[in-house]
Amino acid sequence: MATVTDYIDSHKEQFKEELFDLLRIPSVSTDSTHKNDVREAARFLHEKLASLDIDRADIFETDGNPIVYGELVTDESKPMVLVYGHYDVQPPDPEELWETEPFEPTIRDGNIYARGASDDKGQSFTHIKALEAYLASDQSFPVNIKFIYEGEEEIGSPHLVPFIENHKELLACDMVLISDTAMFAEDTPSLTYGLRGLAYMEVEVVGPNRDLHSGVYGGAVANPANVLAEIIAQLKDQNGVIQIPGFYDDVRELSAEDREAYQQLPFDESAYKNDLGLRALHGEKGYSTLERASARPTLDVNGLWSGYQGEGAKTVLPAKAGAKISMRLVPDQDPKTIARLFRERVESLAPDTVSVTVTEHHGGYPAVTDLSFYGLKAAARAFDDIYEQEPLFTREGGSIPIVADFQKILGAQSILMGFGLNSDAIHSPNEKFALKDFYRGIRTSAKFFEFLPEYS
């Protein structure tokens, strides 16, 4: 039998083709027409786990999409790692901006282009392949492992938290391993130790009982689109400071050590602007770009709609206007509290010429992993071994709400071992994942399992 490394190196093409098969499944959880495709992706992962002849491989039904579970116990005295991932993906829209079909994986310039390539099918699949390499080699698997894959991450994981709460014993572990984040830069391994939380809201402004002719009624009736714009404009000041009373009350300020750590990161602001096609950046006054993007709370409009948007002109005064607004949160902000404060602020800004409805969609708590945690040290060594470079420790601006839930419910810290890049265009057309990092991800995962018992 071969070593783990030999097996990985000799099965690269097979691993790639299996990933391609998974990427071809359009498991879009936000679109009910893809419900069967979401289930097909769950069956695919279940079959891959079951084929490894591990102790257990199950599909658990929920009131939404199924949860895939797997388990292998080799030695109860060794650490138990719970691998988490999600098999659902974002919609491919706008499809016309894709250079190739979003659900037909294509290799270009060393990258896999497909929806879900980086978020999160490609990254999370690395750990199944790492386990396979051990079980097919002459090396014993050095730890205990559980897998949990959900199909609702892109819609806020509404059924995952109840599942965890009802299966605490089944999911009991010493740590959670997640690959759904990005490295700081290409060939620059990074371990994310902090994530922002989220409060996602929708605002609808309603005026007259129908669309009106702007020449006949303009100036006499409040325009919901104008009112919405005025409300949004009052939610932040010119310095980027959020104007919601109480919003910053629970914010844990950055320490001098935190800010010094940010200064040490190899960040090129000019390259950052060039990559985005911007002449200048904007954000909260008094903080650096990296601090604004990962360690400070934010408020951003994610979508706006109202009135006529077809070709040409139509002089209409719209009856309704709406916006979706997200707020990224930092320790120790509570998403429920922030949602309440947001609602109160918007309602206070609304004139009596319109009616305003504020809806809370979903949210999540921020999370920070202790930098002294032994699992993080093993992960750092694994990255160093495979990438031949010590990893950076960074915070990330995005949210993985389940990280805080794992900590709260299971008492387990998370190892955020990302292999993607911020330039992978996740949630956007032409999402990609470097093929070399898919392979290096498998090898890094295998090394993490190898090194972990030495640190426990």
Buried (B, 14 or more C-beta within 10 A) or exposed (E): EBEBBBBBBEBBEEBBEBBBEBBBBBBBBEBEEBBEBBBBBBBBBBEBBBEBEBEBBBBBEBEBBBBBBBBBBBEEEBBBBBBBBBBBBBBBEEEEEBEEBBBEBBBEEEBBBBBBBBBBBBBBBBBBBBBBBBBBBEBEBBBBBBBBBBBBBBBBBEBBBEBBEEBEEBBEBBBBBBBBBBBBBEEBBBBBBBBBBBBBBBBBBBBBEEBBEBEEBEEEBBBBBBBBBBBBEBBBEEEBBBEBEEBBEBBEEBEEEBBEBBEEBEBEEEEBBEEEEEEEEEBBEEBBBBBBBBBBBBBEEEEBBBBEEEEEEEEBBBBBBBBBBBBBBBBEBBBEBBBBBBBBBBEEBBEEEBEBBBEBBBBBBBBBBEEEBBBBBBBBBBBBBBBEEEBBBBBBBBBBBBBBBBBBBBEBBBBBBBBBBBEBBBBBBBBBBBBEBBBBBBBBBBBBBBBBBEBE
